[in-house]
Amino acid sequence: MKAPLSVHYFQHSAGEGFGSCYDYLKQMGANITATEFFALPPEQNIEIEALPKVEDIDLLIVMGGAMSVNDEVHYPWLKTEKRWIRRYLAMGKPAIGLCLGGQMIANALGAAVSPNPEQERGWHPVYKVENIPESCFQMPDQISVMQWHGETFELPKGAVRLASNAACTNQLYQIGKNVLGFQFHPEITPRALQLFLDNAEMKPAFSGMYVQPAHELKQMSAAQFQAGNQLMNRAIDYVLAQSKLRE
């Protein structure tokens, strides 16, 4: 009998959980574990040996968070997390980064993360980049997604940009056939959005033309959330299929 899929996720903020990923992966019969970095005192480091062995993980999902990937002085465990991510990716295993998670993967591979010219918070469209190779993960031509970021990543070496919009050039990238890094939140659910809104650390001073007020964020229909969730499910299927873990 084939062993269940072993999925591990890195969680950086108490108010930013696993979203729609949990139910979809449980439907596959996956074993899901987590490292809750937010539970550590900010100044506490963590030894890399305290994290799971990279050999034991079949799929890594790096979640979002309120801090910057550059905040290593205040969150020293960020260095350890990046080291672990590099080890994991060196084995060619599948990984998905979401918002801060996409920035973490990019930064772990040497790409800069810095303030974006525009802050984004709310439902905004992103657009598929033209002339993407057919072998790459295929976005819809346009999809409205939840954004919640003030910084953004440069593309890691060898990455392919898959999506963009007027506010932020790099919305989704792919590395090889097993890594996807999102700037937005396809995993968001109504409950997850409420956690975002209720959690004080998720409320930095957003401003600008791409920032929606809280009451507007909650006015979207269930179909709005489902479109992103379906994209997330497809992303999981894609990286697993490319790694041949689902054969």
PyMOL commands that set and color helices and strands:
alter all, ss='L'
color gray80, all
select helices_A, chain A and resi 21-27+37-39+48-50+54-56+77-90+100-108+190-198+200-202+214-217+222-242
alter helices_A, ss='H'
color red, helices_A
select strands_A, chain A and resi 6-11+31-36+59-62+95-98+113-128+142-153+160-164+172-175+179-182
alter strands_A, ss='S'
color yellow, strands_A
deselect
rebuild
show_as cartoon
